[in-house]
Amino acid sequence: MANLLVRNIDDCLVQRLRERAASHGRSAEAEHREILSKALGGTARKSFAEVLMTMPNVGEDADFLRIEDSDEAARVPG
């Protein structure tokens, strides 16, 4: 694993990092890793159910019936 050295960080920011780390029960270094991981780690994959939940609720159920499930199937050439 690589090491990362960050220079010229404002003292107030370092103090806030220490306080945040303490509130999460970890070292400032571990907190720093966690912050970087969340910020840059990429997007988490969504489950199929989560993707479905993002779809808008539009139309009526009848709008989405399969043609072969209705009387309209006889009128469709094919």
Stockholm file with secondary structure:
# STOCKHOLM 1.0

chainA/1-78         MANLLVRNIDDCLVQRLRERAASHGRSAEAEHREILSKALGGTARKSFAEVLMTMPNVGEDADFLRIEDSDEAARVPG
#=GR chainA/1-78 SS CCCCCCCSCCHHHHHHHHHHHHHTTSCHHHHHHHHHHHHHSCCCCCCHHHHHHTSCCCSCGGGGCCGGGSGGGGGSCC
#=GC SS_cons        CCCCCCCSCCHHHHHHHHHHHHHTTSCHHHHHHHHHHHHHSCCCCCCHHHHHHTSCCCSCGGGGCCGGGSGGGGGSCC
//
